Amino acid sequence: MKKRYLLYFFSLFLSLAGCKDDEITRIEPTGDFNVHFDFPQGEITAPTKLILVNRSRFSEKFLWKFPNGKTLSKQGLSEGATSEKVVPDTLVYAIPGNYKVTLVAWQGGRVDSITREINVVKMKPRIVVPENILVLGEFEFKGLAFKFPDKNLTFSWDFGEPGLTSTLQNPKVIFKTEGIHTVKLTINDGEETLVTTVQVNVKGELAKILYFTDVVTNKIYKYALTTNEATRKVEPLSITTGVNPFGLSVYNGRLYVNEPGNIIKFPSGALPETVAWQNGDGQIYSVDLEGKDKVVLTQNTGLFTGAGTGYQIDPFNHAIDQAGMMYFVIRNNGIRTVSTTAKQVQYPGAFITPAPADNGGTSVSTWVDGAIRIVKNEIWMSKASSAGKAIFVYRKDKTFSKKIDINSAVKSFVVDTVGNKIYFTSNFGTKGLFKCNLDGTNVQLIDDLANFSNQGGANEQTFVTGMALDIRPGDANGGYLYIGFRHNDTIKENVAPANPNASTVNAAEKDKSGIYRYELNGSNAKTFLIKGYAPYGLAIDNTLR
């Protein structure tokens, strides 16, 4: 084995020793000699950087010539007009013009060359448009154009709205109207005037949406609470409601509606149980935010057989908690629940029925239910009309929490947990809109709501069924309270008590009704946010859309 290794190394030594230094040389290029190079095709605009591609074949030496051009390398920009590299450094042409580039190549004693012309044109003016342009938002546009070294550029912008112009290169603008705008940029580069235009879509402002039902048209409408009130408009949804769409809320991208049906008060006098319209006809349903895809959660189809049956347990108002559970009140039989994901489920029975112990030992069974809200994960329900007073608070496990003794009939209410106030309406005794502390103290009249509809009669007046809070911490007013106002000339009590549709609508007087807006800081008098509608339910979608 050792002898084999020795023989191997000895023979390798002899072979190396036999090589001479001048015999270790590069292989001479042989084959078809050809000189050629390429550069980027298409329009080349100044200022530009070009990379040349050497496509020569079987060459041993090169010389590049590019008069009037500069080269860019790691060391920076150079004035050199020639290069002997196989591939020269990046060429830089600062101004428009026709430039010649020559490549000379050698093979042995042969030499050949090629000259190509590069046409560099002036860059066309261009507008850089910001993304997602919204009305009333500030957005920066940029103007790009070629600049001659010894000349100044001037810019003149027209953004397609009266007075919205600029002479800056990169102006920041605020559009006041939404829709398609033609933006025009005029540039003078010292040699000529150039114009470019672009169309941009200015999207509507992202805003909270106020939804409301209307007794005149039996429709649901939406109204975007945009910063610019001039851009606001009332838009109808696809859904047609019943005659009394009292309850309205927004949850998880859908609208939820409570309709108590035709009868919204206890008929006067005893009526035979065979009167068909005393049977239950109320329902709870949801639609998408355009008023489509109606889904009935549950409906009351029970026959009237006496107290606590038929029309007397139709759904009036509701509230939805974060988990998607709806809690709703009827006339005077307490709280019931149904999931917002339900579809045509059996009409639910009682969930919470206020006990005499909750009211200091006095029964509230004859007290008419008012409104219901979810406040800090507790259920608040009010009592109203001739006997009802106060707000009763219950936990989700059905246990009694407390009674807020406001000493007033509370037909509807909302709770401002930021300003620590309860805003409520009273439909009996001293009627109107009030506010008080969260414990019911310091009750103050805000508005007597004169000429409100007398629907429901003296003891059971329907009164305000829709209230909504628009809390705006950054606003100087702190936000707004909205009230659905139905004027007595628009809709009033029907004098025939046996008529199940116990109200008369006069569409000719609709402009006396609408939605009142109150500033929460009370600095200014109420105003009509919207006129020409007679709202029952109100709801705000706090998701900006």
Buried (B, 14 or more C-beta within 10 A) or exposed (E): EEEEEEEEEEEEEEEEEEEEEEEEEEEEBEEEBBBBBEEEEEEBBBBBEBEBEBEBBBBEEBBBBBEEBBBBEEEEEEEBEEBEEEEBBBBBBBBBEEBEBBBBBBBEEEBBEBEBEBEBBBBEBBBEBBEEBBBBBEBEBBBBBBBBEEEEBEBBBBBBBEEBBBEEBEBEBEBBBBEEBEBBBBBBBEEEEBEBEBEBEBBBBBBBBBBBBBBBBBBBBBBBBBEBEEBBEBEEBEBEBBBBBBBBBBBEEBBBBBBBBBBBBBBEEEEEEEBEBBBBBBBBBBBBBEBEEBBEBBBBEBEBEEEBBBBBBBBBBBBBBEEEBBBBBBBBBBBBBBBBEBEEBEBBEEBBBBBEEBBEEEEBBEBBBBBBBBBEEBBBBBBBBBBBBBBBBBEBEEEBEBBBBBEBBBBBBBBBEEBEBBBBBBBBEEBBBBBBBBEBEEBEEBBEBEBBBBBBBEBBBBBBBBBBBBBBEEEEBBBBBBBBBBBBBBBBBBEEBEBBBBBBBBEEBBBBBBBBBBBBEEEEEBEBBBEBBBBBBBBBBEEEB
